[in-house]
Amino acid sequence: MTTLTLDACSQYYKLTKPKVVYLIVFTAMVGMLLAAEGAVPLDTFVFGLLGIGLAAASGAAINHVVDEHIDRIMERTRNRPLVSGELDQKSALIFALSIGTLGITLLLVFINLLTAVLTLFSLVGYALIYTMYLKRATPQNIVLGGAAGAAPPLLGWTAVTGSVDTEALLLFLIIFVWTPPHFWALAIRRRKEYAKADIPMLPVTHGVNFTKIQILLYTILLVVVTMMPFIVQMSGLIYLAGALALGMGFLYYAIKLYYDKKPDVIAMKTFGYSIFYLSLLFAFLLADHYARVFIRGWFL
């Protein structure tokens, strides 16, 4: 009985796409810490990240439910809990709605109305608008649906401040522009599977060469956008140096992908680098922030 219970917990855990949720919670945490003048109150930190994380996990679980028939077709998703039969759709949906409700409730009770509402919009945007409609309707699905995935640092910011400020919108913009080259690199590698599943991803509808051009253009735009925190004096030289170095790395992969005649291998390397890029970029934001706090404290 214990083994079955532990196994069921493991399957529900997989349902939440934990690696994705960890990145979401990390970027939300960075948004919180950047927004705070001093230390973030412990209750805000804990309940804010817990609420945002639970809502993100709920969206991921709903995605599993809606996309079960697609997951059966695609190689990379064939071992997901619903496809393998470890969980059924009813149980998965109840689980998703329960943790989503809990997450929004925590934000409403312990954080503020604005963060709860924005998190709910993000959840609906990803789980319903993107997953159920945009993903199947247009090759620009990941661009239009990217707003939901770009929300976490904004949510972290509003959890602390209760307001939507310019700095928070810059954090949102960085992830929004990062999302297309990140996901289209994966879509190039998985284009045959998307075609088989009748999902109109850009490499399927417009071809690999067109997609490679778009990845390169968005990567250039991303490098420009990541300079903005320094330009508006939100961040300093530590962040600038890190953002430039990381941006040059992303450009290297985008250019290499553009010229590669057999792009599958480099596409996956680009996809992998994009995750490393975003994690380290936000780490540089954090390091720069606390370096400046320390310097101000030292001289004052």
N, C-alpha and C positions, 0 to 999 in steps of 0.2 A: 504493500500500500504506500509506504514511504517513497519507494522508487518511482511509482507511478506519479505521485504528487510532485516529486522533484522534477520528473521528466515533463509534466504538464507545465510547471513553472518555467522551465527552460524554453518550451515552445512559445509560451506567451511572451517571454522575454525577447525571443527572436522576432516575434510579430511587431515589436516596437522599432525595428531597425536601429539597434543600440548605437552603432558607430556613427550614424547620421545624427542621432539625438545628442550624443556626446559633443559633437561639433557645434550643434545648435546651442546647447547649454553653455559651452565655452564662449561662444561669441556673445551670448546674452550676458554672461558674467563680465566680459570685457566692457560691454555697454554700461553695466552697473558701476563698475569701478572707475571708468572714465567720467561718469556723471557726478560722482561723489566728491565733495570738497575735502572731506576727511575720510574716515572709515565708514563703510556702508553698515547701517544698523543690522545686527545679526538676524532679526526676524525678517527684515526686508530681503536680505541676502538668501536666506534659506527658503522662505515661502515663495519668493519671486522666482528663483531658479527651479524650485520644485513644480510650481504651477506652469511655468513655460515649458519645462521638460515633459510634464505629463500631457500637456496639450499637443506637443510635437509627437510624442509617442502615440497618442490617440489618432492623429492624422496618418501616421505610418501604418497603424493597424487597420484603419479604414481603407487605406490604399491596398492592403493585402486582400481585403474582402472584395473590393470592386474589381481588382485586376486578377482575380484567381484564374480566369480562363486564359488571360494573356500569359500569366506566370507558368502555366502548363506548357506553353509553346516555346518560351525562351529558355535557353540553356542555363543562364546564370541564375534563374529564379525557380528552377524545377524542384529544389529542395526546401522551398519555403513551407511553413507549417500547414497551410491549408492544402497546398498541392500534394504534399506527402500523406495527407490524411490524419496527421497528428492532432489537428484541431478542425472543428467544423465551423461553417460560416456564422451560425447563430451565436456560438460561444465567443467567437472572435469579435463579432459586432457588439455584443453585450459588454465585453471587456473594453473595447475601444470607446464606447459611449460612456462607460463608467469612469475610466481614468480621465477622459476629456472633461466630463462634468466636474470631477474632483479638482482638476487643474484650474479650470475657470473659476470655480467656487473659492479656491484658496487665494487666487489673485483678487477676487472681488472682496473677500472678507479681510484679508491681511495686507493687501497692497493698495490698489486704488482702482476706481472705475475705468479710467482711461486704459490702463494696462490690460484689464480684463476684457474690455471691448475690442481692443486692437488684437489681442491674442485670439479671441473668438473669430474675428475677421480673417486672421491668418490661417486658423484651423479650417474654416469653411472654404477659404480660397484654395488651399492645397487639397483637402480631402474631397471636396465636392466640385468646385469650379474647374480646377486643373485636372484632377484625376478622372472625373466623370464626363467632362465636356471638352476642355481645351486640348487635352492629350490626344483625343481622337478627332479633333476638328480642324486643326491647322498645324503646319510645320513650324509656326512661330509659337507653339505651345509652351516651350520652356522659357521663352522671353516674356510672354504675357503672364505666365504662371509664376515667374521668378519672384514677383513681389512677396508672395507668401514665404518663400524660403529666405528672403532678404530681411525679414522682419525681426529676428531674434535680438540683434544688438540695440535696435530701436526700442524693443520691449523692455530690455534690461535698463535702458536709459530712463524710460518713462516710469519704471517701477521705483526708481530713486527720486526722480524730479517731479513726476506727475505732469510733465509737459513734453511736447514734441519740439525740440530745439534743432538749430542748424547742424550742430555737431552730430546729433543722432541721425539726421537725414543723410549726412555724409557716410556714416557707417552703413546705413541701409543701401545707399547708392553703390558702394564698393561691392557688396555681395550681389546686388542686382546685376551689375555689369560682369562680375566674375562668373555668374551661373551659366550663361550660354557657352563660352568656350570650354568650361569644365564639363558640361553635360554632352555637348556635341562631339567632343573627343571620344567619349564612351559610345555615343550613337554611331560613329564611324565604324568602330570595332564590331558593334552589334547590329549593323544595318540590315543584314539578311534576316535576323530574327525579328526585328521590328517590321520588316516588310511582310514576313510570314504571318505576323500577328495583326497586320493591317493597321499599324500605328504610323501616322504620317510624320515621322521624324525627318528633319531636314536632309540627311544623307539619302533617305529613301525617295523623297519627292523632288529634290533638286540636284542630287548627285554628290559624290564625295568631293570633287574639285571645288564646287561652289561652297560646300560646307567648310572646307579648309580655308578658303578666302575669308569667310565669315569669322572663323576662329581667330585668324590673324588680325582682322580689323577690330574685333572685340578685345583682343589682348592688348593692342595698341591703346584703345580707349581706356582699358583698365589701368594701364600704366599712368596715363594722364590723370584719371580720376583719383588714383591713390596718392597723387601729389597734393591734392586739395587740402587734406588735414594740415599739412605743413604750411601751405599758402595762407590759410586762414588763421594760422598760429594756434591751431588746436594741438599740434604736436611739434616736436623739435627735431634736432639733427639726428638723434638716434633712430627715430622712426624713418626719417628721410633716407638715411643710408640703407636701412633694412628694406624699405619699400623699393628703392632703386635696384638693389642687388636681386631681390626676389623677382621684380618686374623683368629685369634682363634675363633671368632664368626662364621665366614664362615665355618671353619673346623668342628665346633660343628654341624652345620646344615647338612653339607655334610656327616658326620659320622652317624648322626641320620637317615638321609635319606637312607644311605646304609643298615642299619640294620632293617629298618621298613618294615614289611611284607605287609602293606597296605599303600603305600607311597603317595597317592594323597594329603592328608592334609599337611604333612610335605614338600612335593614338592612345594606347593604354598607358604608355609612359607619361604622356601629356596629362592624361586624366589623373594618374597617381600624383604627379607633381602639383597639379592644381589644388589638391587637398592639402598637401604639405605647404603650399604657398599661402593659402588662406589662414591656416592654423598659425604659421609663423608670422604672417603679416599682423595679425591681431595680437600676437605675443609681443611684437615690436611696439605696437601702440601702447600696450600695457607697460612695458619696460621704460619707454620714453616718458610716459605719464609720471611714473613713480620716481624716475631720475630727476625730473623737473620739480616734483614736490619736495624731494630731498634737498635739491639745490636752493630752492626758495626758503626752505626751513633753515638751512645752514646759514644763509646770508641775512636772514631776517632775525 
